[in-house]
Amino acid sequence: MLENIPILLHGAVAGLILYQSAIVAPNVFLLLPPENSSLILRTVFPSFFLTILVLSLLSSLCSLLYLNWSTAVIGGVSASLSMVAYLMIPITNRSRDEGNNEQFNRLHLLSVVITLIILLLSILVALL
């Protein structure tokens, strides 16, 4: 029964990503002026990626206890990707603040792709 903990943790990651992407971010942009939405999202996204990092690491550690190597690797990859996305946040924000739209768009797209990969990996855990 405890060997299912990694599946639950990755389910939480998938749910968090879907909730953030489908509910939180769109509504923040819809309801608030750009200067306020920016402040909220600059607070939410670091916590978002750190939460994914912690959940993924916990999943990986639990998987190692049960010698489930594939799930352990997926947890490690997800944790690594979330750390990359977290470390990109200050650079992304600075490019936006400096009006470097080309760099901002590239970095934002990269963070979206990273998040999508983490989502797909989390779904894959349930299928293994």
C-alpha positions in Angstrom: 0.0 0.0 0.0 2.8 2.5 0.9 4.4 1.7 -2.5 1.5 3.8 -4.0 2.7 7.0 -2.3 4.8 8.1 -5.4 1.6 7.8 -7.5 -0.3 10.0 -5.1 2.6 12.5 -5.0 2.7 12.7 -8.8 -1.0 13.0 -8.8 -0.7 16.0 -6.6 1.9 17.5 -8.9 -0.4 16.9 -11.9 -3.3 18.4 -10.1 -1.3 21.4 -9.0 -0.1 22.1 -12.5 -3.6 21.8 -14.0 -5.1 24.0 -11.3 -2.4 26.7 -11.6 -2.6 26.7 -15.4 -6.3 26.4 -15.9 -7.7 28.3 -12.9 -5.3 30.5 -11.1 -3.2 32.2 -13.9 -6.1 32.9 -16.3 -8.3 34.4 -13.6 -5.5 36.5 -12.3 -5.0 38.0 -15.8 -8.8 38.3 -16.3 -9.6 40.1 -13.0 -6.6 42.2 -12.3 -4.7 45.0 -14.1 -1.3 44.0 -15.5 0.7 45.6 -12.7 -1.2 43.8 -10.0 -1.4 40.5 -11.8 2.4 40.6 -12.3 2.9 41.1 -8.5 0.7 38.1 -7.7 2.2 35.8 -10.3 5.7 36.7 -9.2 4.8 35.5 -5.8 2.9 32.4 -6.8 5.3 30.9 -9.4 8.3 30.5 -7.1 6.1 28.6 -4.6 4.6 26.6 -7.5 7.9 25.3 -8.7 9.3 24.7 -5.2 6.2 22.7 -4.3 6.7 20.6 -7.4 10.3 20.2 -6.5 9.5 18.9 -2.9 6.7 16.6 -4.1 8.9 15.1 -6.8 11.8 14.6 -4.4 9.5 12.9 -1.9 8.2 10.7 -4.7 11.7 9.8 -5.8 12.8 8.9 -2.2 9.7 6.8 -1.6 10.3 5.0 -4.9 13.8 4.2 -3.9 12.6 2.6 -0.7 10.6 0.1 -2.9 13.3 -0.2 -5.5 11.0 1.2 -8.1 13.7 2.7 -10.3 11.6 4.1 -13.1 9.4 6.1 -10.8 12.5 7.2 -8.8 14.1 8.5 -12.0 10.9 10.3 -13.1 10.8 12.0 -9.7 14.4 13.0 -10.0 13.9 14.4 -13.5 10.7 16.3 -12.4 12.6 17.7 -9.4 15.5 18.8 -11.6 13.2 20.4 -14.2 11.3 22.3 -11.5 14.6 23.6 -10.1 15.6 24.8 -13.5 12.2 26.6 -13.9 12.6 28.1 -10.4 16.1 29.4 -11.2 14.9 30.9 -14.4 12.3 33.1 -12.7 14.5 36.0 -11.8 16.0 36.1 -15.3 12.5 36.0 -16.8 11.3 38.8 -14.6 14.3 40.9 -15.3 13.9 40.5 -19.0 10.2 41.6 -18.7 11.2 44.6 -16.5 13.8 45.7 -19.0 11.5 45.4 -21.9 13.5 42.6 -23.5 10.3 40.9 -24.9 12.2 38.5 -27.2 14.2 37.0 -24.2 11.1 37.1 -22.0 9.0 35.2 -24.6 11.8 32.6 -25.0 12.2 32.1 -21.3 8.4 32.0 -20.7 8.0 29.4 -23.4 10.7 27.3 -21.9 9.1 27.4 -18.5 5.8 26.4 -20.1 7.5 23.5 -21.9 9.2 22.4 -18.7 5.9 22.5 -16.8 4.2 20.5 -19.6 7.0 17.9 -19.4 6.6 17.6 -15.7 2.9 17.1 -16.1 3.4 14.4 -18.7 5.9 12.6 -16.5 3.6 12.8 -13.5 0.8 11.2 -15.6 3.3 8.6 -16.8 3.9 7.5 -13.2 0.3 6.5 -12.9 0.6 4.3 -16.0 3.7 2.4 -15.0 
